[in-house]
Amino acid sequence: MTLRYALIGAGMMGHEHMRNLALLEGVEVTAFSDPNPAMRATAGALAPGARAFTDYKQMLSADIADVYLIVSPNDMHSAHLRDVMATGKPILVEKPLATTTADCRELLTLAQGRTAPVWVTMEYRYMPPLQRLLASVADGVAGTPRMISIREHRFPFLPKVDDWNRFNRRTGGTLVEKCCHFWDLMRLTLQSNPVRVYASAGVDVNHLDEVYDGQTPDIIDNAFVVVDFENGTRGMLDLCMFAEGSYWQERIAVTGEKARLEALIPGPARFSPDGSERAAEFVISPRATKQELREVVPVPEHILAAGDHHGSTYFQHERFRDLVLAGVGKPEVTVEDGYWSVLVGEAAEQSARTGMAVDLRGKGP
């Protein structure tokens, strides 16, 4: 059986999904919708046999897909999900689930009792070095995980159609839009729900010389965030969005009483000095021997070339496809997971504005 995919949204991330789906066996893109003619044209080159639509509702009415993939701007996810959930078909929706927890709660209610899966894309879970880290945590290599630190020093947000990613009102804010991945990863690794968030952040470097309809972008470009969890563990994020010269774009470390485990992930090839891909690494630093163990984590070159997320888009699609074809089972990233990641990001944005820690107890789904 070949699964037919239809995309709502055919912009930059939609293109990445199309390139990865083209590598995956048992699937094909049969339709996509986007109101922007330039995006439709370039998407059409990636999926030459697919039908292009200006209006996603016309695409839904055509009923020419088995699976729907929502890759529209963040502030459109909620409305698009409502309409697509009514089809009763499997859904893969880009992060964040929505831009506010209020919208996320409504989507949780709509998803209850639904037979077909709704899977929220959390690409970072599926990066091979992070899969290696998560497997080692599960095997007890670190002992009991007590803390996780995530450092992302990367390039500024790239231009998007209509510059929608320049303002908090459309993205939910950087700590929702970009960092929902990290709150999800913290919660998954520590196996606990967050109870308190404190953030210090600023809008200091990026996009300050840009003006749109008389307004300057207001998205955070650097932050420190601390998250306390119900089981007494804690996580920390060190984010800088104007550090494209960093060799490692992400450094994710999990520490327990036995060892520190660290995944080292390079940035996209376009930001390396010679324009070539660089390998990720996984490091174990045991307390007992104090002898660091370091290994390269390989990813096939053709998968690396299909996107900016170190192969994770492909591997997540592979798992989603297998779930849909099996016809049974639970999404690995649920609507509830999507809710928690937005809740922490929203709290971090609030904390950064007010200077006060935000208590999350009683705010879970």
VMD Tcl script that draws the C-alpha trace (Angstrom):
set ca {
  {0.00 0.00 0.00}
  {1.20 3.50 -0.85}
  {0.15 6.21 1.57}
  {-0.99 9.41 -0.13}
  {0.07 12.60 1.67}
  {-1.44 16.08 1.38}
  {0.32 19.11 2.85}
  {-1.30 22.26 4.18}
  {1.51 24.75 3.73}
  {4.28 24.50 1.17}
  {6.85 26.98 2.47}
  {10.39 26.35 3.69}
  {9.52 23.57 6.13}
  {6.95 22.14 3.75}
  {9.73 21.81 1.17}
  {11.88 19.95 3.71}
  {9.04 17.52 4.40}
  {8.57 16.95 0.66}
  {12.27 16.21 0.14}
  {12.23 13.68 2.97}
  {8.99 12.03 1.86}
  {10.56 11.57 -1.59}
  {13.23 9.41 0.09}
  {10.76 7.27 2.00}
  {9.34 4.03 0.63}
  {5.60 3.47 0.56}
  {4.51 7.12 0.44}
  {3.79 9.79 -2.14}
  {2.70 13.42 -2.05}
  {-0.55 13.67 -4.00}
  {-1.59 17.22 -3.05}
  {-0.50 20.40 -1.33}
  {-2.04 23.79 -0.69}
  {-0.52 27.21 -0.23}
  {-1.89 30.68 -1.00}
  {1.54 31.89 -2.20}
  {2.10 31.26 -5.95}
  {5.91 31.18 -5.65}
  {5.73 28.50 -2.94}
  {3.27 26.47 -4.98}
  {5.61 26.61 -7.98}
  {8.71 25.44 -6.09}
  {6.72 22.79 -4.22}
  {5.39 21.54 -7.53}
  {8.95 20.93 -8.70}
  {9.53 18.72 -5.63}
  {6.31 16.72 -6.13}
  {5.60 16.92 -9.87}
  {2.63 14.54 -9.77}
  {0.83 16.32 -6.95}
  {-2.19 18.60 -7.35}
  {-1.64 22.16 -6.18}
  {-4.39 24.09 -4.38}
  {-4.64 27.72 -3.32}
  {-7.26 26.96 -0.66}
  {-6.71 24.04 1.69}
  {-10.47 23.56 2.12}
  {-10.78 22.77 -1.58}
  {-8.01 20.22 -1.12}
  {-9.85 18.60 1.80}
  {-13.03 18.44 -0.29}
  {-11.14 16.72 -3.12}
  {-10.39 13.85 -0.70}
  {-7.28 12.60 -2.53}
  {-5.09 11.80 0.48}
  {-4.80 9.18 3.20}
  {-2.71 11.38 5.51}
  {-2.61 15.12 6.17}
  {0.54 17.04 7.09}
  {0.06 20.55 8.52}
  {3.05 22.80 7.84}
  {1.38 26.21 7.89}
  {2.51 29.21 10.00}
  {2.14 28.67 13.75}
  {-0.91 30.87 14.26}
  {-2.84 28.87 11.65}
  {-2.25 25.42 13.17}
  {-5.28 25.52 15.45}
  {-7.82 26.36 12.72}
  {-6.26 23.94 10.24}
  {-6.22 21.13 12.80}
  {-9.89 21.64 13.60}
  {-10.81 21.23 9.95}
  {-8.50 18.29 9.29}
  {-9.53 16.41 12.44}
  {-13.08 16.40 11.02}
  {-11.84 14.19 8.15}
  {-11.08 11.33 10.53}
  {-7.71 10.74 8.83}
  {-4.20 10.51 10.34}
  {-2.49 13.86 10.93}
  {1.11 14.95 11.35}
  {1.21 18.56 12.54}
  {4.32 20.72 12.73}
  {5.36 22.15 16.07}
  {4.17 24.05 17.99}
  {0.74 22.44 18.33}
  {-0.68 26.00 18.58}
  {0.55 29.38 19.77}
  {-1.40 29.44 23.06}
  {-2.30 26.90 25.72}
  {-5.94 27.96 25.38}
  {-5.97 26.74 21.77}
  {-4.06 23.61 22.78}
  {-6.71 22.74 25.35}
  {-9.45 22.99 22.72}
  {-7.46 20.72 20.41}
  {-6.99 18.20 23.23}
  {-10.74 18.05 23.66}
  {-11.32 17.57 19.93}
  {-8.71 14.80 19.76}
  {-10.31 12.76 22.55}
  {-11.84 9.55 21.25}
  {-10.38 10.05 17.79}
  {-9.34 6.74 16.19}
  {-6.82 8.07 13.65}
  {-3.58 9.39 15.17}
  {-2.58 13.02 15.59}
  {1.21 13.20 15.86}
  {2.98 16.49 16.74}
  {6.37 16.82 15.05}
  {9.17 17.07 17.58}
  {12.12 16.55 15.26}
  {14.79 16.80 17.95}
  {13.70 13.48 19.48}
  {14.64 11.77 16.22}
  {18.11 13.17 15.58}
  {20.41 10.09 15.61}
  {22.75 11.50 18.31}
  {19.74 12.21 20.53}
  {18.31 8.76 19.86}
  {21.70 7.44 21.02}
  {21.53 9.62 24.15}
  {17.94 8.64 24.97}
  {18.76 4.94 24.57}
  {21.72 5.29 26.96}
  {19.55 7.10 29.50}
  {17.00 4.28 29.27}
  {19.78 1.71 29.74}
  {20.85 3.41 32.99}
  {24.29 4.51 31.75}
  {23.96 7.86 33.55}
  {22.22 6.33 36.56}
  {19.13 8.29 37.54}
  {18.95 11.44 35.39}
  {19.05 14.44 37.71}
  {19.53 17.30 35.30}
  {19.54 18.09 31.61}
  {21.23 21.09 30.04}
  {20.60 22.17 26.48}
  {22.76 24.75 24.74}
  {21.66 25.96 21.34}
  {23.87 28.59 19.75}
  {22.69 29.02 16.18}
  {21.82 31.32 13.31}
  {18.94 33.85 13.38}
  {15.48 32.94 12.14}
  {15.47 32.70 8.36}
  {13.12 34.76 6.18}
  {9.65 33.26 5.75}
  {6.71 34.13 3.49}
  {5.14 37.42 4.63}
  {7.77 37.51 7.41}
  {5.31 35.78 9.74}
  {8.11 34.53 12.00}
  {9.21 38.02 13.05}
  {6.44 38.72 15.59}
  {5.30 37.04 18.80}
  {1.64 37.37 17.89}
  {2.12 34.90 15.03}
  {4.81 32.58 16.42}
  {3.83 32.41 20.09}
  {7.28 33.84 20.84}
  {10.74 32.33 20.36}
  {10.47 30.28 23.56}
  {7.36 28.62 22.11}
  {8.18 28.61 18.38}
  {11.79 27.45 18.57}
  {12.13 25.97 22.03}
  {9.04 23.75 22.27}
  {11.42 21.02 21.00}
  {13.58 21.46 24.06}
  {10.81 21.46 26.65}
  {9.54 18.26 25.03}
  {13.02 16.73 25.17}
  {13.46 17.68 28.83}
  {10.13 16.18 29.82}
  {10.80 13.00 27.81}
  {14.29 12.51 29.23}
  {13.47 13.26 32.86}
  {10.15 11.37 32.72}
  {8.36 14.05 34.71}
  {6.12 17.06 34.21}
  {7.36 20.64 34.73}
  {6.19 22.59 37.79}
  {8.13 25.89 37.68}
  {9.76 28.01 34.96}
  {12.12 30.98 35.26}
  {13.54 32.83 32.25}
  {15.82 35.77 31.59}
  {15.82 36.85 27.95}
  {16.31 39.74 25.58}
  {15.77 41.14 22.09}
  {19.28 42.47 21.61}
  {20.76 41.79 18.16}
  {18.60 40.14 15.51}
  {16.20 41.88 13.11}
  {16.40 45.28 14.88}
  {17.05 47.01 11.56}
  {13.93 45.46 10.00}
  {10.54 47.21 9.86}
  {7.23 45.69 8.77}
  {4.18 47.95 8.52}
  {5.93 50.39 10.84}
  {6.75 47.72 13.45}
  {10.10 46.30 14.53}
  {10.29 42.53 15.22}
  {9.81 41.65 18.90}
  {11.03 38.04 19.03}
  {13.56 37.03 21.71}
  {17.04 36.26 20.37}
  {18.84 35.09 23.54}
  {17.75 33.53 26.82}
  {18.57 31.45 29.86}
  {15.65 29.33 31.09}
  {15.46 27.03 34.14}
  {12.68 24.44 34.45}
  {11.97 22.50 37.66}
  {10.20 19.15 37.40}
  {7.77 17.31 39.65}
  {10.25 14.53 40.50}
  {12.91 16.99 41.73}
  {14.95 17.06 38.53}
  {15.73 20.22 36.58}
  {16.53 21.41 33.11}
  {18.33 24.46 31.74}
  {18.33 26.06 28.29}
  {21.09 28.38 27.07}
  {19.83 29.91 23.82}
  {21.62 32.32 21.48}
  {20.16 33.09 18.07}
  {23.13 35.11 16.76}
  {25.91 32.53 17.09}
  {26.00 30.95 13.63}
  {29.79 30.58 13.91}
  {29.45 27.87 16.59}
  {30.82 24.47 15.55}
  {28.21 22.64 17.63}
  {24.74 24.08 17.15}
  {23.35 22.01 20.02}
  {24.99 20.43 23.03}
  {22.56 18.35 25.08}
  {23.88 16.89 28.34}
  {22.14 14.55 30.80}
  {23.83 13.96 34.15}
  {23.18 11.33 36.80}
  {25.18 9.81 39.64}
  {27.04 7.46 37.28}
  {27.93 9.60 34.28}
  {27.29 12.59 32.10}
  {25.97 11.82 28.61}
  {26.26 14.42 25.88}
  {24.98 14.69 22.31}
  {26.91 17.13 20.11}
  {25.06 18.26 17.00}
  {26.57 20.47 14.27}
  {24.65 23.14 12.44}
  {23.41 22.79 8.84}
  {26.01 22.45 6.09}
  {25.25 25.93 4.74}
  {26.70 27.43 7.95}
  {29.88 25.34 8.07}
  {33.07 27.10 6.90}
  {33.39 24.99 3.74}
  {29.68 24.31 3.18}
  {29.98 20.60 3.93}
  {28.11 18.38 6.38}
  {29.75 17.64 9.73}
  {29.28 14.54 11.85}
  {27.50 14.50 15.20}
  {29.12 12.93 18.26}
  {27.99 11.19 21.43}
  {30.10 11.38 24.59}
  {29.98 9.39 27.84}
  {31.89 10.81 30.81}
  {31.74 8.17 33.61}
  {32.42 9.22 37.20}
  {34.05 5.90 38.08}
  {36.82 5.84 35.47}
  {36.92 9.53 34.54}
  {37.78 8.29 31.05}
  {35.73 10.03 28.35}
  {34.24 7.76 25.70}
  {33.52 9.54 22.40}
  {31.93 8.21 19.23}
  {30.79 9.60 15.89}
  {27.07 9.12 15.16}
  {26.70 8.55 11.41}
  {23.76 9.72 9.30}
  {23.53 8.84 5.58}
  {24.54 11.81 3.43}
  {21.40 11.76 1.27}
  {19.25 12.06 4.42}
  {21.38 14.89 5.82}
  {21.02 16.71 2.49}
  {17.21 16.59 2.65}
  {16.88 19.20 5.41}
  {18.33 21.32 8.18}
  {17.42 19.03 11.09}
  {20.25 16.49 10.99}
  {18.17 13.72 9.49}
  {15.43 13.85 12.10}
  {12.64 14.82 9.67}
  {13.23 11.63 7.70}
  {13.41 9.34 10.74}
  {10.27 10.82 12.28}
  {8.38 10.34 9.00}
  {9.54 6.74 8.95}
  {8.06 6.11 12.41}
  {4.82 7.94 11.57}
  {4.40 5.99 8.32}
  {4.87 2.70 10.18}
  {2.25 3.70 12.76}
  {-0.30 4.60 10.08}
  {0.33 1.41 8.08}
  {0.03 -0.73 11.21}
  {-3.39 0.78 11.89}
  {-2.96 0.42 15.65}
  {-0.88 2.06 18.34}
  {-0.36 5.46 19.88}
  {1.58 8.37 18.37}
  {5.03 8.73 19.88}
  {4.41 12.48 20.22}
  {0.83 13.07 21.31}
  {-1.40 16.13 21.42}
  {-0.81 16.10 25.18}
  {2.95 16.24 24.59}
  {2.35 19.18 22.26}
  {0.31 20.92 24.97}
  {3.06 20.57 27.59}
  {5.72 21.98 25.25}
  {3.59 25.07 24.53}
  {2.74 25.47 28.23}
  {6.41 25.67 29.22}
  {7.26 28.00 26.34}
  {4.36 30.29 27.14}
  {5.42 30.36 30.81}
  {9.02 31.13 29.81}
  {7.88 34.04 27.65}
  {5.81 35.36 30.57}
  {8.70 34.96 33.01}
  {11.09 36.76 30.65}
  {8.68 39.71 30.43}
  {7.89 39.96 34.15}
  {11.11 38.80 35.78}
  {9.06 36.42 37.93}
  {9.07 32.62 38.04}
  {5.87 30.97 36.79}
  {4.27 28.12 38.74}
  {2.77 25.43 36.49}
  {1.19 23.24 39.14}
  {-2.41 22.51 38.28}
  {-2.00 23.78 34.70}
  {-1.44 20.42 33.01}
  {-3.98 18.93 30.61}
}
mol new
graphics top color blue
foreach p $ca { graphics top sphere $p radius 0.5 }
foreach p [lrange $ca 0 end-1] q [lrange $ca 1 end] { graphics top cylinder $p $q radius 0.2 }
display resetview
